Amino acid sequence: MDSKHFNEGGKYCPALDGIRAFCIIFTILNHVPGRHWFLDGTVGVDAFFPLSGWLITWLLLEERAKRGTLDLGAFYLRRIFRIVPLYYLTIAIYALAALAVWLLSANPSKLEELRTAAIYLITFNSEYRPDEAGVVFGHAWTLGIEEKFYVVWPFVLFLTGRFTLAAATVAILIIGAFFGLFGINDYLIRGYFGLGIGAGLALWLSSSSLAASFFRNIPIGWPSLVMVMIMYGGLVTSPNVFWHLGLSASAALLIVSVWSHREQSVGRFLARTPLVWLGTLTYAIYLFQTLAINVAQGLLQKAHLPESFLIVFIVGYGVSVVAAWLAHNVVERPAIDLGRRLAREWSGRGMSQRELSSGPPAK
């Protein structure tokens, strides 16, 4: 694959952070008690999954096109320091919160649930946690699916090289093996479908100059967004997993469109500074959201204010943004910078070793 197939706008696309900002709003809406029937916040993750699938795959393919290979060590270092430190900090905070509930109310139920869930949380397997593990940090199920994608998919791309069909076939076989060994449910279907549709589009555009040209030259952002809204309408009126899959596919088209054709109006709207700023905090907001909602309810009770759905959402979202901003600056950003530095050092050592093994340059 020639590197000219890749978007010339660079690796960073602000509109993707804008999409993340809207996704997390829907996700928080889903966890606020008393939401209305027409608000289905579960769709937030249906856009998150294809975004991850597209972005990770496209950047890996871009690296391979430019360097001729993939530096898996550097990739894994960046991912570990991007995901793990803040994730484990969040587990610790949830544990302290459960301990506080037990000490203040003598109710050990949350602590017992978290104890049961601990092994699944620590090993990024929350999507397989049993019912008795409760719902404490229950939204970590998405991270379990994504982490498996981050670990396995780059390795598959590395092994299969430029054989696109082989990479897709191996991925399908691995997912089938997961389903056969550990069972299947709607969450797993939505997660792997979303990641798959995003990764599949990246493979398609990287191997087809016609497809890449279409997305670069024809803006389909608004039609894709209309498709997202149609799928959402079907979901809230007639709930079914297939509406989730349709929404995920529609969101994938929107993601690829705003990445490839950045001057279209929907992309410029999503790239507005406030949305981009909120989008950069998405991971921390996602981790802290349920704790923030509980804090919001407690604050409203202390102030003797009504705990209506809208007020809890506004306060909870505000608390989550503040907590996320602090966590981003104190933990997340330093960890990301450390991971990037270690990845550069890893790549540098690898380059030096290759140069040594190749001997002196020919004269």
Secondary structure, 3 states (H helix, E strand, C coil): CCHHHCCCCCCCCHHHHHHHHHHHHHHHHHHCCCCCCCCCCCHHHHHHHHHHHHHHHHHHHHHHHHHCCCCHHHHHHHHHHHHHHHHHHHHHHHHHHHHHHHHHHCCCHHHHHHHHHHHHHHCCCHHHCCHHHCCCCHHHHHHHHHHHHHHHHHHHHHHHCCCHHHHHHHHHHHHHHHHHHHCCCHHHHHHHHHHHHHHHHHHHHHHCHHHHHHHHHCCCHHHHHHHHHHHHHHHHHCCCHHHHHHHHHHHHHHHHHHHHCCCCHHHHHHCCHHHHHHHHCHHHHHHHHHHHHHHHHHHHHHCCCCCCHHHHHHHHHHHHHHHHHHHHHHHHHHHHHHHHHHHHHHHHHHHHHHHHHCCCCCC
